[in-house]
């Protein structure tokens, strides 16, 4: 018997070990992501909930370019979020998602089933720029503030996010070829609570469904 199976895998770029030095500023002005093809969120189909009344009219309201990479110590994320109005109501682990912010979720073992909800090995993180500066938090499997290297800055109408998450925090050992389930969303708040969000996939903002995440492999 023969069966045709489709494997939808995307590479997660390997970065040089100098992407985050052992000493010095936690995130230097080394723009490892520039010149690399981004993951782009700029279509109505990427806006959640899928309701035409939520307020997104065009990429001028909100669009995202994001990059993921890895080295032996950390998983790296960089994102440029175009959002003319930056509004933060809260930056704590329990409420930051109601503000302009970014959420990153991982299925490190890529073992998600059809049942909704996170498993014990799944991870979720949040990035937010509030009155106290840039913060990175963990929201699954527990809620807490982290000390991982993070940089978030406003440049005109853009918010630039960068974070480096240690692999021991994610719970797996990095090796070329390993497949992770990964997704992220950007939350939009223009002053009246979270109006909507844009996401690489569903499975974060409306309900936790790791089975919907993209399968990315650690490229050599």
Residue pairs with C-beta under 8 A, 6 or more apart in sequence:
8 214
8 215
9 179
9 215
9 216
9 217
10 214
10 215
10 216
10 217
11 216
11 217
11 219
12 68
12 69
12 70
12 180
12 182
12 216
12 217
12 218
12 219
13 36
13 67
13 68
13 69
13 70
13 219
14 69
14 70
14 71
14 176
14 218
14 219
14 220
15 32
15 69
15 70
15 71
15 76
16 32
16 71
17 71
17 72
17 73
18 30
19 30
19 32
19 69
19 71
19 76
19 164
20 26
20 27
20 71
20 73
20 74
20 76
20 149
20 164
21 28
26 149
26 150
26 151
26 164
27 149
27 150
27 151
27 162
27 164
31 78
32 69
32 76
32 78
33 67
33 69
33 78
36 67
36 69
38 65
38 66
38 67
38 80
39 64
39 65
39 66
39 67
39 68
39 200
40 63
40 64
40 65
41 63
41 64
41 65
41 66
41 186
41 198
41 199
41 200
42 59
42 63
42 64
44 56
46 198
46 199
46 200
47 54
47 56
47 196
47 197
47 198
48 185
48 196
48 197
48 198
48 199
48 202
48 205
48 206
49 196
49 206
51 196
54 195
54 196
55 61
55 188
55 190
55 195
55 196
56 62
56 188
56 196
56 198
59 82
60 82
60 84
61 83
61 84
61 188
62 81
62 82
62 83
62 186
62 188
62 198
63 81
63 82
63 198
64 79
64 80
64 81
64 82
64 186
64 198
65 79
65 80
66 77
66 78
66 79
66 80
66 184
66 200
67 76
67 77
67 78
67 79
68 75
68 76
68 77
68 182
68 216
69 75
69 76
70 76
70 174
70 218
71 174
72 174
73 164
73 166
73 167
74 149
74 164
74 165
74 166
74 167
75 106
75 164
75 165
75 167
75 170
75 174
76 162
76 163
76 164
76 165
77 104
77 161
77 162
77 163
77 165
77 184
78 160
78 161
78 162
79 102
79 160
79 161
79 162
79 184
79 186
80 158
80 159
80 160
80 161
81 100
81 102
81 158
81 159
81 160
81 161
81 186
82 157
82 158
83 100
83 157
83 158
83 159
83 186
83 188
84 157
85 100
85 190
85 191
86 100
86 129
86 154
86 159
87 99
87 100
87 189
87 190
87 191
88 96
88 99
88 100
88 101
88 128
88 129
88 130
88 131
88 189
89 95
89 98
89 99
89 189
89 193
90 96
90 98
90 99
90 130
91 99
91 128
91 129
91 130
91 131
91 132
91 135
92 137
92 145
93 126
93 137
93 138
93 139
93 143
93 144
93 145
94 143
96 126
96 128
96 130
96 135
96 137
97 103
97 126
97 187
97 194
97 205
98 187
98 189
98 193
98 194
99 128
99 130
99 187
99 189
99 194
100 128
100 129
100 159
100 186
100 187
100 188
100 189
101 126
101 127
101 128
101 186
101 187
102 126
102 127
102 128
102 161
102 184
102 185
102 186
102 187
103 124
103 125
103 126
103 127
103 139
103 184
103 185
103 187
103 204
103 205
104 124
104 125
104 126
104 127
104 163
104 182
104 183
104 184
105 122
105 123
105 124
105 125
105 140
105 182
105 183
105 184
105 203
105 204
105 208
105 210
105 213
106 122
106 123
106 124
106 170
106 180
106 181
106 182
106 213
107 119
107 121
107 122
107 180
107 181
107 182
107 210
107 213
108 121
108 122
108 123
108 170
108 171
108 172
108 180
108 181
109 121
109 172
110 179
110 180
110 181
110 215
111 119
111 121
112 119
112 122
112 181
112 209
112 210
112 211
112 213
113 211
114 211
116 207
116 208
116 209
117 208
117 209
118 124
118 140
118 141
118 208
118 210
119 210
120 141
121 171
122 140
122 141
122 208
122 210
123 138
123 140
123 141
123 169
123 170
123 171
124 138
124 139
124 140
124 204
124 208
125 136
125 137
125 138
125 139
125 146
125 163
125 165
126 136
126 137
126 138
126 139
127 134
127 135
127 136
127 150
127 152
127 161
127 163
128 134
128 135
128 137
128 152
129 135
129 152
129 153
129 154
129 159
134 150
134 151
134 152
134 153
135 145
135 150
136 145
136 146
136 148
136 150
136 163
137 143
137 144
137 145
137 146
138 144
138 145
138 146
138 169
140 208
146 169
148 163
148 164
148 165
148 166
148 169
149 163
149 164
150 162
150 163
150 164
151 160
151 161
151 162
151 163
152 159
152 160
152 161
152 162
153 159
153 160
154 160
167 173
167 174
172 178
172 180
174 218
175 218
176 218
176 219
176 220
177 217
177 218
177 220
178 217
178 218
179 215
179 216
179 217
180 215
180 216
180 217
180 218
181 210
181 211
181 213
181 214
181 215
181 216
182 200
182 213
182 214
182 216
183 199
183 200
183 201
183 203
183 204
183 212
183 213
183 214
184 199
184 200
184 204
185 197
185 198
185 199
185 200
185 204
185 205
186 197
186 198
186 199
187 194
187 197
187 205
188 194
188 195
188 196
188 197
188 198
189 195
197 204
197 205
199 205
200 213
200 214
201 212
201 213
201 214
202 209
202 212
203 209
203 210
203 211
203 212
203 213
